[in-house]
Amino acid sequence: MVEKSPAPRRHAAGFSSLAERVLELLASGQAATRTELAGLLGAAPSTISFTVGQLLDHGLVAEEGTVASAGGRPRKVLRLGGSDGFAVAAELGGRHAHVGVVLPGGGITDVSTVPFPTADGPEAALPGLAETLEALADKHGRSLLRGVGLSLPGPVDVDQGVVTLPSRMPGWNRFPVRAWLDDRFGVPAAIENDANCMAVGEHTVQPVGRRQSIMVKTGTAIGAGVIADGRLYRGGTGAAGEITHVRVEAAHDIPCSCGNTGCLETVASGAALVRILRERGLPVTSTEDVVRLASDADPEATRAVRQAGRYLGQVLAANVNFFNPDAVYLGGILSTLEPFVAAVRSQLYEGCHPLVTEHLVIDRASLGADAGLVGAGQFALQRSLAQALQKVTGQSALQ
């Protein structure tokens, strides 16, 4: 007797919970046909066809041409309904913001870097950024703007749309960033932690077979985003990937920005390298200064950068052994330094079980500095889809 796939859970208007995953995969560009959707979601082709049919009826999905198949008739290519729309997005740093236009499927255009005074607080800093994003939206057609995404360098409460206890964002704690953007732009807004944005952005351009990955952002601070079974994993309270405050023996009792002592951040971050090199008499005031010196083969800077990579690799090895991902991606400004990347890679091979590293990909993020921007835009587009789906089902989705 052939066992049937379990019937999908249905929303009020007859939609299955599968609809939200179908929209998410189409939005991210990971799937474009019914066959690809069935393979990624582990669902019967008939179930996928039924769900896609509903989405077609409501205009949330459209068919656009065909693609040749290995055998049989050509497959119809699917896209989001109204996929001529776009999102505007920004990735915030300490003094600058990386901004651009993000398209469904992960395409990106009009990328630039603009001043952003994070330390002045949200009420002073956000209006200028909003003007920049509005200019981008006007350039591409304001009527096609589907969402606004913001990548933030601190912990984010996604449900509430606020930053929570950020160590380097004075005045931002519990400020309603998402609601502020919703009101300003009149379209769905999404905010997320920078490492999570980078993880999602990079995932959209990687081979679909890489379903498990860890993205590590290495800048002034350290953060990590986790992709599990093709989706961002936030954990029970949204703090998954918080490796920067793992205690390490080499840090001894050095005070950390979190208020504790001996955290990884105090010996392996950009801020730590600035402190270490200043103590050794080098004229550095920023992570950019550290990168410049190391890029010029300054021996003190190179040694410090290599040691920071070892410390990060030691902590990361425990996580890689536990999670057994397909890939580890390194992003952030320190990942541009080969001694740092080589040290991380060496520690992973040394500290992980051979079965874990046998097929493990360890590499820089292929999107480079744009990974977080792409991720922030994808979150915005997904929130726009969630609201569109909610209108026809009466229930929320894609959360």
C-alpha positions, -999 to 999 in steps of 0.1 A, spaced: 0 0 0 14 34 -10 15 59 19 0 93 10 16 126 20 -2 141 50 -28 168 41 -13 202 45 -27 224 73 -51 250 58 -57 286 65 -92 302 68 -96 309 30 -85 274 19 -48 281 17 -23 256 31 6 266 53 27 254 24 18 286 5 40 307 27 70 285 20 63 285 -17 63 323 -17 94 325 4 114 302 -20 102 321 -51 111 354 -34 146 343 -26 152 328 -60 159 294 -46 131 278 -68 114 287 -100 94 257 -110 69 233 -94 94 205 -96 120 225 -78 95 235 -51 85 199 -46 121 188 -42 130 215 -17 98 212 3 96 174 3 60 176 -9 41 156 -34 39 172 -69 1 172 -68 2 191 -35 26 217 -49 5 221 -80 -27 226 -59 -10 253 -38 6 271 -67 -28 270 -84 -44 289 -55 -16 314 -55 -20 319 -92 -58 325 -88 -51 353 -63 -23 369 -83 4 362 -58 23 340 -83 25 343 -121 38 320 -149 64 333 -172 77 312 -200 91 276 -198 124 259 -191 136 227 -207 135 195 -185 157 164 -185 128 144 -198 92 151 -207 76 184 -215 91 218 -206 84 231 -171 66 264 -166 86 291 -148 70 307 -118 76 342 -104 60 364 -78 29 382 -90 39 418 -96 76 409 -94 84 441 -112 84 456 -77 114 461 -54 125 469 -19 149 496 -7 173 485 20 201 497 42 227 480 63 238 503 92 273 505 105 288 528 132 292 558 110 279 549 76 251 530 59 252 507 29 221 514 8 206 500 -24 176 486 -43 169 448 -39 148 429 -64 129 396 -60 154 367 -64 183 386 -48 193 410 -75 207 444 -63 213 478 -79 221 514 -71 244 504 -42 262 532 -24 275 542 11 262 573 28 270 589 62 249 576 91 254 590 127 244 558 146 256 573 179 232 603 176 203 580 182 174 569 160 153 601 160 183 621 147 198 596 124 168 579 107 152 609 88 183 615 67 185 578 58 148 578 49 154 607 25 181 587 8 159 556 5 130 576 -7 152 591 -35 160 555 -46 123 545 -45 114 576 -66 141 568 -91 127 533 -97 90 542 -94 74 547 -60 43 528 -70 65 496 -74 80 499 -39 70 468 -20 90 471 12 118 487 32 145 466 49 170 476 76 200 456 88 210 466 123 243 460 142 226 448 174 201 423 188 167 426 172 133 416 186 116 407 153 81 403 167 82 438 183 103 454 156 128 470 180 165 467 188 171 453 223 201 461 245 225 470 217 261 475 230 271 500 203 239 519 195 233 544 223 197 556 224 183 528 202 172 504 229 135 495 224 130 523 199 101 513 175 123 512 143 100 491 122 69 511 131 88 543 123 96 529 88 61 516 83 47 551 90 73 569 69 71 548 38 36 534 39 48 499 28 58 469 49 91 473 67 114 447 81 143 450 105 168 423 114 202 417 130 231 423 106 245 387 108 211 372 101 207 395 71 241 384 58 232 347 63 199 351 43 215 372 16 243 348 10 220 318 11 199 332 -18 229 330 -42 244 297 -30 237 262 -46 203 249 -34 220 218 -20 236 238 8 207 237 32 228 242 64 252 270 68 268 294 93 276 330 83 301 348 106 303 386 104 337 398 115 339 436 119 341 459 149 321 432 167 314 395 158 281 380 150 268 348 133 236 338 114 224 302 111 206 287 82 190 254 91 172 233 64 172 263 41 157 288 65 170 313 90 172 298 125 166 324 152 164 301 183 140 303 212 144 340 219 160 352 187 196 350 199 208 320 179 244 326 166 254 349 195 290 336 196 306 369 203 301 366 241 314 330 245 340 330 272 375 321 260 405 313 281 428 337 262 406 367 271 412 362 308 393 390 326 392 417 298 360 437 301 335 432 273 309 457 259 282 433 272 293 440 308 309 406 313 346 397 310 366 373 290 343 372 259 355 362 224 348 398 213 376 411 235 403 392 216 390 385 181 369 415 170 379 446 151 375 466 183 398 442 201 425 445 174 423 483 177 429 481 214 457 455 211 476 474 184 473 507 202 488 490 233 517 480 211 522 516 199 506 515 165 486 545 153 452 529 149 417 543 157 394 520 138 390 486 123 397 501 89 431 512 102 439 477 113 429 463 78 450 489 61 481 480 81 476 442 77 470 447 40 503 465 38 520 435 55 527 453 88 542 425 109 525 435 142 491 439 126 494 407 106 503 387 138 474 402 157 450 395 128 462 359 125 458 354 163 423 368 162 414 344 134 427 315 156 405 325 185 374 328 163 382 295 147 385 278 181 350 290 192 335 283 158 349 247 157 326 238 186 296 251 168 306 234 135 311 201 153 277 204 169 257 217 139 276 199 110 268 225 84 274 223 46 292 256 46 308 283 68 309 318 52 330 346 65 318 382 60 326 416 74 358 437 69 382 413 86 372 386 61 390 407 35 423 397 51 438 364 40 458 358 72 426 361 92 406 337 69 435 312 67 437 311 105 400 305 109 401 278 82 431 261 99 414 260 133 383 245 119 402 217 102 422 212 133 393 213 158 365 196 139 359 159 134 370 146 99 334 136 91 323 172 97 350 188 75 350 162 47 327 182 25 326 214 45 329 247 24 348 274 43 350 306 23 344 343 21 308 354 14 305 355 -24 283 387 -21 310 404 0 298 437 15 264 434 -2 253 402 16 236 421 44 219 444 20 204 416 0 192 399 31 175 430 45 157 435 12 146 399 11 131 402 46 112 433 34 99 415 3 89 385 25 70 408 49 52 424 19 42 389 7 30 380 42 7 410 43 -6 402 8 -12 366 18 -29 377 49 -54 398 29 -67 367 10 -65 342 39 -74 363 69 -43 349 87 -7 359 90 21 340 73 59 341 66 67 351 101 
